[in-house]
Amino acid sequence: MPHATVNAISLYYEEQGAGEPLLLLHGLGTDGRSWEYQRAYFAQEFRVIVVDVRGHGRSARPPGPYSVAQFAADVFALLDQLHIDRFHLVGLSMGGMIGFQMAVDQPERFLSLTVVNSGPELVPQNLKERWQIVQRRLVLNFMSMEKIGQFIGGRLFPEPAQAEYLAMFVQQMRENDPKAYRAATNALIGWSVRTRLGRIQCPVLVISGDMDYTPVANKEAYVRQLPTARLLVIENSRHGTPIDQPEVFNTAVLHFLRTVG
């Protein structure tokens, strides 16, 4: 099982395929297993690297505090060890935030950036968003990891036909260390690189589920700040688009990667 020591912690990763490097970054509270429907598909044309970021999955879970910049530095250190200079990145939710951080920190290394149901900041802009942050903190303080998984998972995969996806998500959430999960959550709240988006020069694809709990309008707003970006809305999809619409998602991302390759 491949681990790399980066920034004094052990980081778990997996590789598959050959070609241009394609890095897949998961969301909060999950791990590389979230890309079950993507790894083999993209490995037909790319060198796919899937990482469990600090505090998640099979990587080390040191005590916090964590930061998005720290997540990004860990991933860059891993890529350096793998002798990967330039790469494509696909990030879901928190993984998209890490992707944005990496793209403003070292823009010259990006071949492309695909951001899924995410954005360049998590700063509440109105009363509804402030209440969502309050809810997150209440959930963190008063629910077990399994209950948190059921609560969030019920919003991600509410359809009876999605029971398998829900069970997979709850299992990954159950395995979290509560302190590490809290540290990762706190790292996201208040984080922003929105004023630095002008540093991103590579092609950018922003994907949103039409029913994602972050409105499509929010993505439209920051896409307007990125001259190299375009937005794709996938229908009948919520926050876990690579899981609830894998075929549509994979086809769209592969088309994008081929056009920028």
N, C-alpha and C positions, 0 to 999 in steps of 0.2 A: 504494500500500500504506500504510494508515494507521498512523502512529507518533505517540506523544505523548511529550514530554519531561517526566518526573516525577522529582523528587528526584535530578536531575542524570544520569538515564539515559534511554534510549529504550525505550519500552514499546510492543509491537505489539498491536493489537487489531483486531477486525472487528465490524461491526454488520449486523444483518439484521432486517427486520420493523418493526412499529410496535405501540404499546400500552404497558403497564406495563413498565419495564425488568427484564430477566431476565439476570443475570450468571452465566456458566458458568466455573468454575475447574477446571483440569486437575490431574492428579497429578504426582508426582515423576518427572522425567526425560522427560516427554512435553510436549505443548503443546496449543494450541487445536484441532488436528486430531483430538484424541481425541473431540470432540463431533460427529463427522461424521454420526452417526445421530440427532442431536438438533436441530441448528441450524435446518434448514428446517422441521422439525416444529413447534417452539415458535414460530418466527417467524410462523406463521399467526395467532397471537394476542398475541404479545409483541414488544417491542423487545429482541432478543437481542444481548448483548455478550459476545464471547469474547476472553479475554486470554491472551497468553503472559506468564507472570510472570517477574520478574527471573531471569536466568541460563538461560532456557529458550526454545526455539523461535527466533522471529525478533526477540525482545527482546534488549537489551544483556546482555552476560555479564561484568560487572565482577568483579574478584577479591573473594573473601570477606573476612571472614566475612559470612554472611547471617543473618537471623533471621526468624521467622514474623511478628513485629510489623512488620518492615521490608517483607515481602511485602504485608501488610495496608495499610500506609501508602502503598505504591506504588499499589495498586488504588483506595484512597480518592482519591488525587490524580488518577488518571485519571477517575474518576466526577465529581469536581469540575469538571474541564476539560470534560466532556461535559454539564455542568449537570444532573446526575442527583442528586437529593436522596435519594429513597426507592426501594427496589428489592427484588426477589426475588434470592436467591442459591442456586445449586446447585453444590456442590463435591464432587469425587471425591478420596478419599484425602488427599493433601497439600492439595488444593483445599478439602476439608472442614475441615482444620485452619485454613487461612487464613480460611475462613468463620466458624469459631468465634471466632478472634481478632478479626475485624472486628465480630462481633456483641456481644462483650463490651466492645470499645472504643467503639463508637458504636451502641448498640442502637436508638436512636430512628430510625435510617435504614432499618431492615429491615421490609419487608412480610412476608417469610417467609424461612426458612432450610431448605434440604434438604441433608442430609449423607449421603454415600454411602460406605460401607465406610471409615469414618474415626472419629475420636473427639476429645475435647477435650484429650488429652495423649498423649505418647509417652514414658512413663516405665515402665521394666520393673518388673513387680510380682512376678515369680516366676522360678525358674531357667530355665524354657523361654523366657520373654521376654528374659531377659538373654542367653541363647545366640543368640537371633535378632538381637540388637543386635551381638553379636560377629561373627556371620555377615555382617551388612551391612558391617561395617568391613573384614573380610577380603576380601570381594568388591570393595570400593572400592579397596583397596590392591594387589590382585594380578590383576585382570581388566581387559581392555580394555572400552570402552563397548559394543562389539558383543557380547562374551562376557557382559557383565552383562545386556544386553538378551535374549540367548538364555536365560540362567539364570532371570531373573525371568519372562520371557515364557512359558517352559515351564511355570511354575506357574500363570500367569494363563489361558493358552489351550492346555491339554494335549490337547484332542480333535482327531482328524484333520480334522474338519469346520471347525475353527477356524484352519486354516493361514493364511487370509487375514488374520485378526486378528493372529496371531502375527507375520507378516511386517511388518504395519503398525507394530506396537509395536517390533520390533527396529530398523526403519528410523529411527523417531524417537529411539530410544536411541542409535543409532550417531552421530547428528548432534550429540549433546551434547558440550560442552566438559568434559573430565574435572574440571578445577578447579572449574568452576561447579557441576557435579553433586555433587561432594564437599562444597562449601560449602552447597548446599541440603540435602543429607542431614544434615550436622552441625547445621543449623538446627532440624531436626525432633527429633533425639534429645535427650531431656531436657526438651522444651518442654511446658508445661501451662497451661491456663486453667481447670482443673476447679473450683478454689475460687471462680471468678467466674461460674459458670453462672447464678446467680440474677439476673444483670443482663439475661439474655435474656428478653424479654417477647413476642416475635413467635411465631406458629405455627411449629413445627419438625417436619419429617418426617425421620426417620432410616431409611435404607435399608441393608439388609445382604444380601449374597449368602449363601445357606445354607452355601456352602463357602468363604466368605472366610477368609483365614488369621488374621484377628482374630475370635475366637469371637463368636457371636451374644450369648452371656451378657455379654460386655464392653459391648455396646451397650445391653442391657437394664439394666445397672447405672447407666450415666450417664443414660439416658432417665428413670429414676426421679427423678433430680435436676432434671429439667426439667418443670415442670407443664404447659407448653404443647406438649410433644413426644409423638409416637407413633412406634412402630417398625413397619416393614414388612419382612418377610423374603421375598426373591425366590428361588424354587426353581431348582435346576440352574444356579446362578450362582456365580462365584468373585469375585475382587477387581475385575475390570473389568465390573461389571454393566451400565453403559450401552452396552457393546459386545457382551457375550455374550448379553444378554437385552434388546435395545433396544425391542421392541414392548411388553413387559410394563412395563419401566421407564418409557417415555414415557407410557403410559396412566396409570400410577399417579401420576407427578409432575404431569401435566396435571390430573388429578382434584383433587389436593391444591391446586394453584395456583388452580383455579377456586373452590374452597371458601373460600379465604382472600382472594380478590380482591374 
